[in-house]
Amino acid sequence: MKIKITFAFLFIAVLFTSVVVKAFYIQVINRNKLITYSNSQVIRTKKIYPKRGQILDRNMNPLAVNIKRYNIFTYGKKTQATLESLKKLSYKLDKLPYEKIIKNIKARKNKFTWISRHIDLNKEQYSFVKKLKGIEVETQFSRMYPNHELASQLVGFVGIDNEGLSGIENYFNKELKGKPQVTKYYRDAKGRPVKFESDLIPTPSSDIVLSIDKNYQAILENYLKEGVLKHEAIRGGAAIMDAHSGEILAIANYPTYDPNNYSSYKGRNRKLSFVTDPFEPGSVFKSLTIASGINRNIIKEDTNYFCERGKFKVQNHYIKESDSKSNHEWLTVKDILKYSSNIGTTKIAFDITYPKLKEDLDKFNIGKKTGIQLKGESRGILEQKPNIDPLRLSNISFGQGVATTGIQMLASYAPFVNGGYYIKPTFLKKNNPSNKVRVVSAKTAKKVKDMLVEAVEDGTGKNAKVKYFTIGGKTSTAQRIDDTGKYNGYISGFIGFPVGIGKDFITFVYIDNPKKGYYGNTVAAPIFKKIVSSILYKNKAFNKLAKTEPSKKTDIVRMKRSGIRRFKKGLMPNLIGLDKTTVFELLDKEDIQYNTKGFGVIVKQFPAPGQKLSKNTIVDIEFAAPDYE
């Protein structure tokens, strides 16, 4: 009898202890929000992230923002009330068929089930869903890209779980997301969900300010698309870089995609191939070979080379000029670059030798990643042997048998514009100057730049000329390697820059496998011209630096007359007939903003003379060549 009483007493004691302990744990949970239930009791774990950081262009224009959306879910415990709620929900939101919802709940074996995620609800719909028994609704910020295709390959996109999957969204995912607050749902003794939140303080997200200029980006994408379609090419790429800071001002490949609906596009369209895909650069590479020779004092601009009348045997192979009609004899180094001679560049490389050329190409970061902020960047291909045979050296010297990305070539030309320094390219807006590494002397840089100007003025790059500005640059017509590893078609390219504009920038355009034309001068150079001229003409600071035509007597008379014009403060002056210099001085003095179009004297203006001006007024001015009677 005593044994029975003892066992009964022990049983009651254990039961009482377990109840007390359970009550204690519940109190601890409710007071400190600590998670103490076992994972088997967890219905759902949710991480509530702070609002994802915005992605902005250099002028703080939004490229990726957040909009409020909602998630609807149920814990799957089938009750009559829940089934009635699901019917009401389906009726109210016709995008959610009742049969489909029930099927999903059954598939989840009556456990936690998403009914809909990232759904748009108005206030009335939200209030309705909130009142339904057995159904939960939560707010979640969703990503939206207000500019659709603009800069989409760089910006990237996020998946349904707020994870950056490509581009800047992926590279800076940690900064853009911040750290979440953890919420867990447990089932109580009656099977009801109980919500507990962690006391851990979430870390705020950060905005990312890019170096991209939204206006430059729109110009670049517009003309790149036009060029690809016009020449019936597979694709194309283009970018603009500040030669002093390394900031990428615009970059794109075409075809592209809309990140608001990314799953509807091919993976290749979503990739920024300008950074990730290497190709043989062709003749734009010749500038690097020549810069190496000049910087080592092996050659000068006026050093002569016999170019074999267009056919030069190296080992068992004949090197020919890219233009089969070229039969050059003696050419100076300056002319070798101007006329893009493969044979002349080969002979320069032979004088340099590969060990020395390779040493200099390393300084230009050829065969290395630039380290720009994008995952998947390619290092390209450059022969790493200490020495190579003459035929291989010949090919590399003029950009064949070597592979570079667009971003590598863009960065490699910066030293010719900024006085000899390699600048690491970046997608982030910089407040401080970038670290510079000297790769050639200032004297060498100027000599190469001057030769590149001649290549546009009188050489192979004539179609890149921009009226009223001096342009330097280099064409390329490179054989392309297809997916089978064989040469098939061409990649047409042009890389160049305006001279003497103060804020120097470099633009590189390439078109992959054009069907209508294939020379760099006829395919890529005109696209370069449209991009660069649009930027120069529309930018007020650059516009002032435009070279004017020689003055005529009539212009002097107009200027003298314009100088005595008077107008009242706050009213639009009459600008018709004024020349560019006078009107810029006039409007700048009065702190009036303006946009310009064309050259010559003013023939149209808006607002009209005499209209009131405000601080936000932007005057549109159209110039045209003057008529002389």
C-alpha positions as CSV (number, residue, x, y, z in Angstrom):
1,M,0.0,0.0,0.0
2,K,2.8,2.4,0.9
3,I,4.5,1.6,-2.5
4,K,1.3,2.5,-4.4
5,I,1.0,5.8,-2.4
6,T,4.7,6.6,-3.1
7,F,4.3,6.1,-6.9
8,A,1.1,8.1,-6.9
9,F,2.8,10.9,-5.1
10,L,5.8,10.8,-7.5
11,F,3.5,10.9,-10.5
12,I,1.6,13.9,-9.2
13,A,4.9,15.7,-8.3
14,V,6.3,15.1,-11.8
15,L,3.1,16.3,-13.5
16,F,3.0,19.4,-11.2
17,T,6.7,20.2,-12.0
18,S,6.2,19.9,-15.8
19,V,3.2,22.2,-15.6
20,V,5.1,24.8,-13.5
21,V,8.2,24.6,-15.9
22,K,5.9,24.9,-18.9
23,A,4.2,27.9,-17.4
24,F,7.6,29.4,-16.5
25,Y,8.9,29.0,-20.1
26,I,5.7,30.6,-21.4
27,Q,6.2,33.6,-19.0
28,V,9.8,33.9,-20.2
29,I,8.8,33.9,-23.8
30,N,6.1,36.5,-23.3
31,R,8.4,38.7,-21.3
32,N,11.7,38.5,-23.2
33,K,10.4,37.2,-26.6
34,L,12.9,34.4,-26.5
35,I,12.3,31.3,-28.6
36,T,12.2,28.3,-26.3
37,Y,9.8,25.9,-28.0
38,S,11.4,23.1,-30.0
39,N,11.5,23.3,-33.8
40,S,8.8,20.6,-34.1
41,Q,6.3,23.1,-32.5
42,V,7.2,26.0,-34.9
43,I,4.5,26.6,-37.5
44,R,6.4,29.3,-39.3
45,T,9.5,31.4,-39.0
46,K,9.5,34.8,-40.6
47,K,12.3,37.3,-41.1
48,I,11.1,40.9,-41.2
49,Y,13.7,43.0,-43.1
50,P,13.8,46.7,-43.0
51,K,12.7,48.5,-46.2
52,R,15.3,47.6,-48.8
53,G,17.7,50.4,-49.7
54,Q,17.2,52.4,-52.8
55,I,19.5,52.4,-55.8
56,L,20.1,55.9,-57.1
57,D,22.0,57.5,-60.0
58,R,24.7,60.1,-59.4
59,N,22.0,62.9,-59.3
60,M,19.9,61.0,-56.8
61,N,17.3,59.9,-59.4
62,P,15.8,56.5,-58.3
63,L,16.7,53.4,-60.3
64,A,15.2,50.9,-57.8
65,V,12.5,51.7,-55.2
66,N,10.1,49.9,-52.9
67,I,6.3,49.7,-53.2
68,K,3.9,48.3,-50.6
69,R,2.5,44.8,-51.3
70,Y,0.9,42.1,-49.3
71,N,1.3,38.4,-48.5
72,I,-1.8,36.3,-47.7
73,F,-1.5,32.9,-45.9
74,T,-3.3,30.4,-43.7
75,Y,-2.1,27.9,-41.2
76,G,-4.0,25.2,-42.9
77,K,-6.1,24.0,-40.0
78,K,-9.4,23.3,-41.8
79,T,-12.4,24.5,-39.9
80,Q,-15.8,25.5,-41.2
81,A,-14.9,29.2,-40.4
82,T,-11.7,28.9,-42.4
83,L,-13.4,27.4,-45.4
84,E,-16.1,30.1,-45.4
85,S,-13.3,32.7,-45.2
86,L,-11.5,31.2,-48.2
87,K,-14.8,31.3,-50.2
88,K,-15.2,35.0,-49.3
89,L,-11.6,35.7,-50.1
90,S,-11.9,34.1,-53.6
91,Y,-15.1,36.0,-54.3
92,K,-13.5,39.3,-53.3
93,L,-10.2,38.8,-55.1
94,D,-11.0,37.1,-58.4
95,K,-7.3,36.4,-59.0
96,L,-7.5,33.7,-56.3
97,P,-9.6,30.7,-57.4
98,Y,-11.1,28.8,-54.5
99,E,-10.4,25.4,-55.9
100,K,-6.8,26.2,-56.4
101,I,-6.4,27.5,-52.9
102,I,-7.9,24.3,-51.4
103,K,-5.7,22.1,-53.7
104,N,-2.6,23.9,-52.4
105,I,-3.7,23.5,-48.7
106,K,-4.2,19.7,-49.3
107,A,-0.8,19.5,-51.0
108,R,0.7,21.0,-47.9
109,K,-1.2,18.5,-45.8
110,N,-3.1,21.2,-44.0
111,K,0.0,23.0,-42.8
112,F,1.1,26.6,-43.3
113,T,0.2,27.6,-46.9
114,W,0.8,30.7,-48.9
115,I,-2.4,31.8,-50.6
116,S,-0.8,34.7,-52.5
117,R,2.5,36.6,-52.3
118,H,3.4,40.1,-53.3
119,I,-0.2,40.9,-54.2
120,D,-1.6,44.5,-54.6
121,L,-4.5,45.4,-52.3
122,N,-6.3,48.7,-51.9
123,K,-7.4,49.9,-48.5
124,E,-10.9,48.4,-48.7
125,Q,-9.5,45.0,-49.8
126,Y,-6.9,45.0,-47.1
127,S,-9.5,45.7,-44.4
128,F,-11.7,43.0,-45.8
129,V,-9.0,40.3,-45.7
130,K,-7.9,41.4,-42.2
131,K,-11.3,40.5,-40.8
132,L,-11.4,36.9,-42.3
133,K,-11.1,34.1,-39.7
134,G,-8.3,31.6,-40.3
135,I,-6.6,33.9,-42.8
136,E,-3.6,36.2,-42.2
137,V,-2.3,39.1,-44.2
138,E,1.0,40.9,-43.8
139,T,2.6,43.9,-45.4
140,Q,5.8,43.4,-47.4
141,F,7.7,45.9,-49.4
142,S,8.4,44.8,-53.0
143,R,11.0,46.0,-55.5
144,M,10.0,48.2,-58.4
145,Y,12.1,49.6,-61.2
146,P,10.6,52.9,-62.4
147,N,12.7,53.2,-65.5
148,H,12.1,49.7,-66.7
149,E,14.9,48.7,-69.2
150,L,17.1,51.7,-68.3
151,A,20.4,50.5,-66.8
152,S,18.6,47.2,-65.9
153,Q,21.6,45.0,-66.6
154,L,23.7,47.0,-64.1
155,V,20.9,47.5,-61.5
156,G,19.8,43.9,-61.6
157,F,16.7,42.5,-59.8
158,V,15.6,40.7,-56.6
159,G,13.7,37.5,-56.2
160,I,10.4,37.0,-54.3
161,D,12.3,36.6,-51.0
162,N,14.0,40.0,-51.2
163,E,17.3,38.5,-52.3
164,G,19.3,40.3,-54.9
165,L,19.8,37.9,-57.8
166,S,21.9,39.9,-60.3
167,G,23.7,43.2,-60.9
168,I,24.1,45.8,-58.1
169,E,21.1,44.2,-56.3
170,N,23.2,41.1,-55.9
171,Y,26.7,42.6,-55.3
172,F,25.4,44.9,-52.5
173,N,22.7,42.6,-51.3
174,K,23.9,42.7,-47.7
175,E,23.9,46.5,-47.6
176,L,20.6,46.9,-49.4
177,K,18.8,44.3,-47.2
178,G,20.0,45.2,-43.7
179,K,19.5,42.7,-40.9
180,P,16.0,41.4,-40.1
181,Q,13.8,41.0,-37.0
182,V,13.0,37.3,-36.5
183,T,9.3,36.4,-35.9
184,K,8.2,32.8,-35.1
185,Y,4.7,31.3,-34.9
186,Y,4.0,28.4,-32.5
187,R,0.9,26.3,-32.0
188,D,-0.6,26.5,-28.5
189,A,-2.4,23.7,-26.7
190,K,-5.6,24.4,-28.6
191,G,-3.8,24.4,-32.0
192,R,-4.0,28.2,-32.3
193,P,-1.0,30.1,-33.8
194,V,0.9,32.2,-31.2
195,K,3.3,34.9,-32.5
196,F,6.6,35.6,-30.7
197,E,9.2,38.3,-31.8
198,S,12.9,38.4,-31.2
199,D,14.2,41.3,-29.2
200,L,17.2,41.6,-31.6
201,I,17.2,45.1,-33.1
202,P,17.2,45.0,-37.0
203,T,20.0,46.8,-38.8
204,P,18.8,49.5,-41.2
205,S,19.4,49.1,-44.9
206,S,21.6,51.4,-46.9
207,D,21.0,53.2,-50.2
208,I,23.5,52.7,-53.0
209,V,24.4,55.8,-55.1
210,L,25.8,54.8,-58.5
211,S,28.2,56.7,-60.8
212,I,25.6,56.4,-63.6
213,D,24.1,59.5,-65.1
214,K,20.5,58.7,-66.0
215,N,20.5,61.2,-68.9
216,Y,23.8,59.8,-70.4
217,Q,22.4,56.3,-69.9
218,A,19.2,57.1,-71.9
219,I,21.2,58.6,-74.7
220,L,23.7,55.6,-74.8
221,E,20.9,53.0,-74.7
222,N,18.9,54.7,-77.4
223,Y,21.7,54.9,-80.0
224,L,23.1,51.5,-79.1
225,K,19.7,49.9,-79.8
226,E,19.3,51.8,-83.0
227,G,22.7,50.7,-84.2
228,V,22.2,47.0,-83.4
229,L,18.8,47.0,-85.2
230,K,20.1,49.0,-88.2
231,H,23.0,46.6,-88.8
232,E,21.0,43.5,-88.0
233,A,23.6,42.5,-85.4
234,I,23.3,39.8,-82.7
235,R,24.0,42.2,-79.9
236,G,26.1,45.3,-79.0
237,G,27.6,47.0,-76.0
238,A,28.6,50.5,-75.0
239,A,29.9,52.5,-72.0
240,I,31.1,55.9,-71.0
241,M,33.8,56.4,-68.3
242,D,35.1,59.5,-66.6
243,A,38.9,59.4,-67.5
244,H,40.0,61.0,-64.2
245,S,37.8,59.4,-61.6
246,G,37.1,56.0,-63.2
247,E,33.3,56.5,-62.7
248,I,31.2,54.7,-65.2
249,L,28.7,57.3,-66.4
250,A,26.6,54.9,-68.6
251,I,26.8,51.3,-69.6
252,A,24.6,48.8,-71.4
253,N,24.2,45.9,-73.7
254,Y,21.4,45.3,-76.2
255,P,19.2,43.3,-76.3
256,T,18.2,44.1,-72.7
257,Y,15.2,43.4,-70.4
258,D,12.7,44.8,-67.9
259,P,13.6,43.8,-64.3
260,N,9.9,44.3,-63.3
261,N,9.2,41.1,-65.3
262,Y,12.7,39.5,-65.4
263,S,11.5,35.9,-65.8
264,S,10.0,36.7,-69.2
265,Y,13.5,37.3,-70.7
266,K,16.4,35.1,-71.7
267,G,19.3,34.9,-69.2
268,R,21.7,36.4,-71.8
269,N,19.6,39.6,-72.0
270,R,19.8,40.1,-68.3
271,K,23.7,39.8,-68.2
272,L,25.9,42.9,-68.5
273,S,28.2,41.3,-71.1
274,F,30.3,44.5,-71.3
275,V,31.9,43.3,-68.0
276,T,31.4,39.5,-68.1
277,D,32.1,38.4,-71.7
278,P,35.6,38.7,-73.3
279,F,36.2,39.0,-77.0
280,E,39.1,39.7,-79.3
281,P,39.4,43.5,-79.3
282,G,41.1,44.0,-82.7
283,S,42.7,47.2,-83.8
284,V,41.8,49.3,-80.7
285,F,44.5,47.2,-79.1
286,K,47.2,48.7,-81.3
287,S,47.3,51.9,-79.2
288,L,48.6,49.8,-76.3
289,T,51.4,48.3,-78.4
290,I,52.4,51.6,-79.7
291,A,52.3,53.2,-76.3
292,S,54.6,50.5,-74.9
293,G,57.1,51.2,-77.7
294,I,57.1,55.0,-77.3
295,N,57.2,54.8,-73.4
296,R,60.3,52.6,-73.6
297,N,62.0,54.9,-76.2
298,I,62.1,52.0,-78.7
299,I,60.1,54.1,-81.3
300,K,59.1,57.7,-81.9
301,E,56.1,59.0,-83.8
302,D,58.2,59.5,-86.9
303,T,60.0,56.2,-86.8
304,N,59.6,54.5,-90.2
305,Y,58.6,50.9,-90.9
306,F,58.4,49.2,-94.3
307,C,54.9,47.7,-94.4
308,E,55.6,45.1,-97.2
309,R,53.0,46.4,-99.6
310,G,50.3,44.7,-97.6
311,K,51.7,41.1,-97.2
312,F,54.2,40.1,-94.6
313,K,55.3,36.5,-94.0
314,V,55.7,35.5,-90.4
315,Q,56.8,31.9,-89.9
316,N,54.5,29.9,-92.3
317,H,51.7,32.5,-92.2
318,Y,51.1,35.7,-94.1
319,I,50.0,38.8,-92.1
320,K,47.7,41.0,-94.2
321,E,46.1,44.4,-93.6
322,S,42.5,44.5,-92.3
323,D,41.7,46.4,-95.5
324,S,42.8,44.1,-98.3
325,K,43.2,47.0,-100.7
326,S,45.9,48.6,-98.5
327,N,49.4,48.1,-100.0
328,H,51.4,50.5,-97.8
329,E,55.2,50.7,-98.2
330,W,56.9,53.0,-95.7
331,L,54.8,54.3,-92.8
332,T,55.7,56.3,-89.7
333,V,54.4,55.1,-86.4
334,K,51.9,57.9,-86.5
335,D,50.6,56.7,-89.9
336,I,50.6,53.0,-88.7
337,L,48.0,54.0,-86.1
338,K,46.2,56.4,-88.4
339,Y,45.8,53.8,-91.1
340,S,45.6,50.9,-88.7
341,S,48.4,48.8,-90.2
342,N,48.6,45.2,-88.9
343,I,52.0,44.8,-90.5
344,G,53.4,48.0,-89.1
345,T,52.1,47.1,-85.6
346,T,53.6,43.6,-85.9
347,K,57.1,45.1,-86.6
348,I,56.8,47.5,-83.7
349,A,56.0,44.5,-81.4
350,F,59.0,42.6,-82.8
351,D,61.2,45.5,-81.7
352,I,59.6,45.6,-78.3
353,T,59.7,41.8,-77.7
354,Y,57.0,40.0,-75.8
355,P,58.5,40.0,-72.3
356,K,58.6,43.8,-72.4
357,L,55.2,44.2,-74.1
358,K,53.6,41.7,-71.6
359,E,55.0,43.7,-68.7
360,D,53.3,46.9,-70.0
361,L,50.1,45.1,-70.8
362,D,50.0,44.0,-67.2
363,K,50.1,47.6,-66.1
364,F,47.1,48.3,-68.3
365,N,45.3,45.4,-66.5
366,I,45.0,43.3,-69.6
367,G,44.3,39.7,-68.6
368,K,43.2,40.8,-65.1
369,K,39.9,41.7,-63.6
370,T,39.4,45.4,-63.0
371,G,37.7,44.7,-59.7
372,I,34.5,46.6,-60.7
373,Q,31.5,46.0,-58.5
374,L,29.8,43.2,-60.4
375,K,29.9,39.5,-59.9
376,G,31.0,37.4,-62.9
377,E,33.6,39.8,-64.3
378,S,35.9,38.1,-66.7
379,R,39.7,38.5,-66.6
380,G,39.9,38.0,-70.3
381,I,42.7,36.0,-72.0
382,L,46.4,37.0,-72.3
383,E,49.3,34.6,-72.9
384,Q,51.1,34.1,-69.6
385,K,54.2,32.4,-70.9
386,P,57.5,34.3,-70.5
387,N,58.0,34.4,-74.2
388,I,56.0,33.4,-77.3
389,D,56.7,32.6,-81.0
390,P,56.7,35.5,-83.6
391,L,53.3,34.6,-85.1
392,R,51.6,34.7,-81.7
393,L,53.3,38.0,-80.9
394,S,52.2,39.4,-84.2
395,N,48.6,38.5,-83.6
396,I,48.5,39.9,-80.0
397,S,50.1,43.2,-81.1
398,F,47.0,44.1,-83.2
399,G,44.4,42.6,-80.9
400,Q,44.0,39.0,-82.2
401,G,44.7,35.9,-80.0
402,V,44.0,38.1,-76.9
403,A,40.6,38.6,-75.4
404,T,39.4,41.5,-73.3
405,T,36.1,42.7,-71.9
406,G,34.6,46.0,-72.8
407,I,35.4,47.4,-69.4
408,Q,39.1,46.5,-69.7
409,M,39.5,48.3,-73.0
410,L,37.6,51.3,-71.7
411,A,39.8,51.6,-68.7
412,S,43.0,51.0,-70.7
413,Y,42.4,54.2,-72.8
414,A,42.1,56.4,-69.7
415,P,45.9,57.0,-69.5
416,F,45.9,58.5,-73.0
417,V,43.4,61.1,-71.8
418,N,44.4,61.8,-68.2
419,G,48.1,62.2,-68.5
420,G,49.3,58.6,-68.2
421,Y,47.4,57.1,-65.2
422,Y,45.5,53.9,-64.9
423,I,42.3,54.5,-63.0
424,K,40.3,51.6,-61.6
425,P,36.7,51.8,-63.0
426,T,33.8,51.9,-60.6
427,F,30.0,51.9,-60.6
428,L,29.8,54.0,-57.4
429,K,29.8,57.8,-57.3
430,K,33.0,59.0,-55.8
431,N,33.5,61.9,-53.5
432,N,37.3,61.7,-53.5
433,P,39.7,61.2,-56.4
434,S,40.6,57.6,-57.2
435,N,44.0,56.2,-56.5
436,K,46.0,56.6,-59.7
437,V,48.8,54.4,-61.0
438,R,51.1,55.7,-63.6
439,V,51.5,53.4,-66.5
440,V,53.1,55.7,-69.1
441,S,54.7,59.1,-68.9
442,A,52.7,62.2,-69.5
443,K,54.8,62.8,-72.6
444,T,53.9,59.3,-74.0
445,A,50.2,59.8,-73.1
446,K,50.1,63.1,-75.0
447,K,51.8,61.6,-78.1
448,V,49.4,58.7,-78.3
449,K,46.4,61.1,-77.7
450,D,47.6,63.3,-80.6
451,M,48.0,60.3,-82.8
452,L,44.5,59.1,-82.0
453,V,43.2,62.6,-82.9
454,E,44.9,62.2,-86.3
455,A,43.3,58.8,-86.7
456,V,39.9,60.5,-86.6
457,E,40.8,63.6,-88.5
458,D,42.5,61.9,-91.4
459,G,42.6,58.2,-90.8
460,T,40.2,55.2,-90.3
461,G,37.9,56.9,-87.8
462,K,36.5,59.8,-89.9
463,N,32.9,58.8,-89.2
464,A,33.4,59.5,-85.5
465,K,34.0,63.3,-86.1
466,V,31.7,65.6,-84.1
467,K,31.2,69.0,-85.6
468,Y,32.7,71.9,-83.5
469,F,34.7,69.5,-81.3
470,T,38.0,67.6,-81.6
471,I,37.7,63.9,-81.3
472,G,40.4,61.3,-80.8
473,G,39.9,57.6,-81.1
474,K,40.5,54.2,-82.8
475,T,38.4,51.9,-84.9
476,S,38.5,48.1,-84.8
477,T,37.2,45.3,-87.1
478,A,37.9,42.1,-85.2
479,Q,37.1,38.5,-86.2
480,R,34.7,37.0,-83.7
481,I,34.7,33.5,-82.3
482,D,31.3,31.8,-82.2
483,D,30.0,29.2,-79.8
484,T,31.8,26.4,-81.6
485,G,35.2,28.1,-81.1
486,K,35.6,29.0,-84.8
487,Y,36.0,32.4,-86.4
488,N,32.6,33.5,-87.8
489,G,31.8,37.1,-88.6
490,Y,33.2,40.3,-87.0
491,I,32.9,42.6,-84.1
492,S,33.0,46.2,-85.1
493,G,34.3,48.7,-82.5
494,F,35.2,52.3,-81.9
495,I,36.7,53.8,-78.7
496,G,37.3,57.5,-78.4
497,F,37.0,60.8,-76.5
498,P,36.5,64.5,-77.0
499,V,39.6,66.7,-76.5
500,G,39.8,69.8,-74.4
501,I,36.4,69.7,-72.7
502,G,37.6,69.8,-69.1
503,K,35.7,66.8,-67.7
504,D,37.2,64.2,-70.0
505,F,35.2,61.0,-70.8
506,I,35.9,58.0,-72.9
507,T,33.2,56.0,-74.9
508,F,33.6,52.5,-76.3
509,V,31.0,51.0,-78.6
510,Y,31.1,47.5,-80.2
511,I,28.6,45.7,-82.4
512,D,28.6,41.9,-82.4
513,N,28.3,40.2,-85.8
514,P,26.6,43.0,-87.9
515,K,25.0,41.8,-91.1
516,K,24.9,45.2,-92.9
517,G,28.5,46.4,-93.0
518,Y,31.2,45.3,-90.6
519,Y,34.1,47.9,-90.6
520,G,34.4,49.8,-87.3
521,N,34.3,53.1,-89.2
522,T,31.0,52.4,-90.9
523,V,29.2,50.5,-88.1
524,A,30.5,51.5,-84.6
525,A,32.0,55.0,-85.3
526,P,28.6,56.6,-86.3
527,I,27.0,55.2,-83.1
528,F,29.8,56.7,-81.1
529,K,29.3,60.0,-82.9
530,K,25.6,60.1,-82.0
531,I,26.1,59.3,-78.4
532,V,29.0,61.7,-77.9
533,S,27.5,64.6,-79.9
534,S,24.2,64.3,-78.0
535,I,26.1,64.6,-74.7
536,L,28.2,67.5,-75.9
537,Y,25.4,69.5,-77.5
538,K,22.9,69.1,-74.6
539,N,25.4,69.8,-71.8
540,K,25.7,73.6,-71.2
541,A,29.2,73.4,-69.9
542,F,30.5,71.4,-72.9
543,N,28.5,73.5,-75.3
544,K,30.5,76.6,-74.3
545,L,33.7,74.9,-75.4
546,A,32.5,74.2,-78.9
547,K,34.8,75.5,-81.6
548,T,33.1,78.2,-83.6
549,E,33.4,78.8,-87.4
550,P,35.6,81.8,-88.5
551,S,33.8,85.1,-87.8
552,K,32.2,87.1,-90.6
553,K,31.5,90.8,-90.7
554,T,27.8,90.3,-90.3
555,D,28.4,88.3,-87.1
556,I,30.4,91.3,-85.6
557,V,27.5,93.6,-86.4
558,R,25.1,91.3,-84.7
559,M,27.3,91.0,-81.6
560,K,27.6,94.8,-81.3
561,R,23.9,95.2,-81.6
562,S,23.2,92.4,-79.1
563,G,25.5,94.0,-76.6
564,I,23.3,97.1,-76.2
565,R,20.0,95.1,-75.8
566,R,18.2,95.8,-72.5
567,F,15.5,93.8,-70.7
568,K,13.6,94.0,-67.5
569,K,14.4,91.8,-64.5
570,G,12.1,88.8,-64.3
571,L,11.0,89.0,-68.0
572,M,12.1,86.9,-70.9
573,P,14.5,88.9,-73.1
574,N,14.4,88.8,-76.9
575,L,17.2,86.5,-78.0
576,I,16.5,86.1,-81.7
577,G,19.6,86.8,-83.8
578,L,22.1,86.6,-81.0
579,D,25.2,84.5,-81.3
580,K,26.1,81.7,-78.9
581,T,28.8,83.6,-76.9
582,T,26.7,86.6,-76.3
583,V,23.5,84.7,-75.2
584,F,25.4,82.5,-72.9
585,E,27.0,85.5,-71.1
586,L,23.6,87.2,-71.0
587,L,21.7,84.3,-69.5
588,D,24.5,83.2,-67.1
589,K,24.7,86.7,-65.8
590,E,21.0,86.6,-65.0
591,D,21.2,83.1,-63.6
592,I,18.7,81.7,-66.1
593,Q,18.8,78.0,-67.0
594,Y,18.7,77.0,-70.6
595,N,18.9,74.1,-73.1
596,T,20.4,74.6,-76.6
597,K,20.1,72.9,-80.0
598,G,22.1,73.6,-83.1
599,F,24.8,76.2,-84.0
600,G,24.9,79.6,-85.4
601,V,22.6,82.4,-84.2
602,I,19.3,82.0,-82.4
603,V,16.3,81.5,-84.6
604,K,13.8,80.2,-82.0
605,Q,13.3,80.6,-78.3
606,F,10.8,79.6,-75.6
607,P,9.4,81.3,-73.6
608,A,8.6,84.2,-75.9
609,P,10.0,87.6,-75.3
610,G,8.3,89.5,-72.5
611,Q,6.9,86.5,-70.6
612,K,7.5,86.2,-66.9
613,L,10.4,84.1,-65.6
614,S,10.5,82.0,-62.4
615,K,13.4,80.3,-60.7
616,N,12.4,77.0,-62.3
617,T,12.1,78.3,-65.8
618,I,14.3,76.5,-68.3
619,V,14.7,78.4,-71.6
620,D,14.8,76.4,-74.9
621,I,17.0,77.9,-77.5
622,E,17.5,76.8,-81.1
623,F,20.5,78.0,-83.2
624,A,20.8,77.9,-87.0
625,A,23.3,79.2,-89.5
626,P,22.6,82.9,-90.2
627,D,21.3,84.0,-93.6
628,Y,23.3,86.7,-95.4
629,E,21.7,89.0,-97.9
